[in-house]
Structure formats: structure tokens, C-alpha cells
Amino acid sequence: MEHTITGKLNPITIGSVKVETPLFLAPMAGQTNHAFRNLCREMGDCGMVCTELISSQAIHYKNQKTWHMFDWTPDEQPFAVQLYGSDPQMMADAARLVVDEGATIVDINMGCWVPKVVKKGGGAALLGDLCAATAVVEAVVQAVNVPVTVKVRSGLTPDHLTAVPFARAAEQLGVKAIAVHARTASQGFSGSADWDIIRQVKDAVSSIPIIGNGDVKTSADAERMLRETGCDGIMIGRAALGNPWIFHQIAYELRTGLAFPSPSPAERASAALKHARLTVETTTIGERQAIFELRGQLTKYHLGVPGAAALREKLVYAESLADIEAIFEPYLSHEQAEYELA
Ligand SMILES: Cc1cc2nc3c(=O)[nH]c(=O)nc-3n(C[C@H](O)[C@H](O)[C@H](O)COP(=O)(O)O)c2cc1C
């Protein structure tokens, strides 16, 4: 099958950590649990995964709900644990704790724009205060002996793009990689990502890899991001949901110039089942609660067969793993898609 777009995905190093294929699963709250991270790795070419953001303040105050986010296992290596907060000491303490619990990398969130995070000075709020941001970064870098990375947005607003001065400061402080989501905080997820900021950040640093992020859905997008920005790696978020093959697909297509054969309905149903089973097996919040959280994640698996709306409807009422199995198992022998998936 012709595809024709090719591109180079060179291994990169983040401090002492080698990432063979520089395709990163983006941290996504409520989505990137242990099961989903594992699935992305298992499908191939997902070079690095990251937990969802975890509050350093919640860790400090020993908030019970936070512990179920400590769901990683040693076989996920290399992986990053993402922390947020504005108090340097709390961030440093939280970093030490997650490293003691096995984190390969500590990632600092400087992109989350939701009010509950920003209002306390964490996440994207730090992009508006270089002084506060550098205090947090410095404290975390000094607290741990593993690489520290940062995930930023372009800035707070289109009139206040701070990613470039921030990246320069972070590099000086010993940060080992920066991921840039090419939208401002005020944009949320609206509009399209303006990748030029990734190029500007790449030009501004000299010794650390820059990971581009925002709106990569296909190998053509990935090739264009690499070419236009010079970034060293690519981070993928929404396009991976219900689609854990995307990393392998992009790597395969860029390496070979051939189109990746679309997974069959049976393969898609099998991945959804694996996602559900591993979530239930490893959850610390009980099967019923885990299934409530899974419903939304599983609706993202499009099987390529008629009746998708009915399938989603059934998922909304699923209360147990047995319910999920009853929904997906009938498709396990379905080898041919009946319509094209975008
Ligand atoms: C449901 C959801 C949850 C997210 N949670 C986080 C998070 O916990 N930490 C973070 O740094 N970014 C988070 N993001 C942002 C993504 O990591 C990523 O930067 C953004 O989705 C843009 O990439 P994409 O276009 O590939 O999706 C989240 C995004 C989504 C859609």
C-alpha cells in the first residue's frame, strides 16, 4: 500500500534516559491510567508515557483520593510522573516521593488552565510568573536525582507568549526536556495549535530535546511538525484515545512510506477489552467506580461496524466488567470493517 510520506524519528536522550522512538503519550487526566499507558506501549513505538497531573498539595495533605493515581508499575519504565503546584517546597517533597515510588522522570505541569489548578498559582499560572516558575523548577531539580522535564503551553494569552524565555530559564536550571503544547492557556483546546512557537523554543535552547505537542493526528501531521519546527520528539494526546496504535502507525508510516493496515473490528474490540480488564485488575477504587471512569474511555474505540451509536448507549449503562465483556466480545470474530474509519 502506497503512502509516500517518510520522516526520521531518531532516538533521543532525556538526561540519562534513552527514548528509542521519540513519540510520547501526552498526560491526560482521567484517561492515561496504568491500563491505557500499558496498552499504548504494547502496541509499539510509544517511547514514553506519563501519568495524569497529580497535585503536590494533595500529596502534602495526604489526600486519599490522590493515591489511586499512584498506579504505575516498574515494567512501565521509562515513564514520567507529572506533578503540579506553586509551592517549591511542596513540589520538591512530592518529587522526592514519586521518585522513591519508582518514577523515571518527574514532569512539571505548566500548562493546565482549569480554574481549580490556576487559581492556586499552579499549572499554566506559572507561565505568567517567570520568577515563581523558576523557583518551582529549581526546587524540583535539586530535590531529585532523576531527569526533570516541563510541559508548557505557548503562554497565558496570545499577547503574553512566555514559552521562549521560560524554556531558556528552564534549560539553565537543569531541566532535561521541554514539551510545548502550541496553544495559549486562554485558548483551552479551541482553535488550532500554532506550531511556530515550538520552532521558536527549539531555536532558543541548545542542549535539551524539545517535544512538540498539539493537533498531531496522522503521520503526515507528525512529518510536518518535525520538518517545520525541528522538534526532537512528538507528544500525542487526543488522537491516541481509543486508538493506542497511533504511535506504531506513525512510526511505521514514517519509516516505510507505506500505509499502516487499519486494525480490524476484532483487534479494536480486543484492545478495548484489554483496556477494561487491566483497569479493573489494577484499580484501587473498586470495580464499579473504575467502570464509571472507563465508560467514556471505551466510547472512543470505534470498531468500524454498524451500530456504533447503540454500542455507545450500552456503554453508558455498563456497571461491571461482565457488562463491558458482553458489549465487546461479539465483535472478537469480526475481521472486516464495514465502513472506513477516519
Ligand atoms: C482529557 C484531557 C486531559 C488532559 N490532562 C492533562 C494533564 O493531566 N496534564 C497535562 O499536562 N496536559 C493534559 N492535557 C493536555 C494534553 O496533554 C495535550 O497537551 C493536549 O491535549 C494537546 O495535545 P493533542 O492535540 O495531541 O490532544 C489533557 C488533555 C485532555 C484532552
The ligand as a Gaussian input file, in Angstrom:
#p B3LYP/6-31G(d) Opt

LIG

0 1
 C       -8.962000      14.854000      28.684000
 C       -7.657000      15.584000      28.719000
 C       -6.937000      15.645000      29.897000
 C       -5.699000      16.309000      29.942000
 N       -4.964000      16.277000      31.091000
 C       -3.707000      16.796000      31.098000
 C       -2.845000      16.608000      32.228000
 O       -3.189000      15.945000      33.210000
 N       -1.606000      17.180000      32.164000
 C       -1.178000      17.897000      31.068000
 O       -0.034000      18.392000      31.056000
 N       -1.968000      18.054000      29.997000
 C       -3.190000      17.497000      29.974000
 N       -3.946000      17.582000      28.840000
 C       -3.381000      18.215000      27.636000
 C       -2.677000      17.175000      26.752000
 O       -1.584000      16.606000      27.429000
 C       -2.187000      17.809000      25.428000
 O       -1.275000      18.824000      25.730000
 C       -3.337000      18.388000      24.605000
 O       -4.425000      17.501000      24.536000
 C       -2.858000      18.735000      23.180000
 O       -2.412000      17.593000      22.519000
 P       -3.323000      16.813000      21.425000
 O       -3.738000      17.820000      20.394000
 O       -2.417000      15.755000      20.881000
 O       -4.502000      16.274000      22.164000
 C       -5.195000      16.945000      28.786000
 C       -5.933000      16.887000      27.603000
 C       -7.140000      16.216000      27.553000
 C       -7.885000      16.146000      26.254000

